[in-house]
Amino acid sequence: MAKILIVDDEEHIRYLYSEELTEAGYEVITADSGYKLLERIESEKPDLVVLDIKMVDYNGLDLLQDIRNKFYNLPVVLCTAYDTFKEDMKSIAADFYVIKSFDLTELRNKIAMALESRQNNTGN
């Protein structure tokens, strides 16, 4: 069972994603900010990170760069309510992007694709 770390400062989003992804068969852990995120990744060892771009105290694109620098092969799915992130060059380091929606079909599909490509790349 793949472990997914959801990083979002909105409690209802964390709850919605957590419920939906648990039902889909994933182990889900959550973080409400980028505070000590790299340490959390180090200790929890998630298979994938779902990362919000706009959080109150953290810029998700900066966190993405930090993740890439330390865990370069960890799949990251960026989630945002806005598509303006595409104008920021930092966003190219993400594996997939999802515009936030209450229909989580696209999110589930992108997670499955990212996990599948990670397995193919690691030979597992």
Secondary structure, 3 states (H helix, E strand, C coil): CCEEEEECCCHHHHHHHHHHHHHCCCEEEEECCCCCHHHHHHHHCCCEEEEECECCCCEHHHHHHHHHHHCCCCCEEEEECCCHHHHCHHHHHCCEEEECCCCCHHHHHHHHHHHHHHHHHHCC
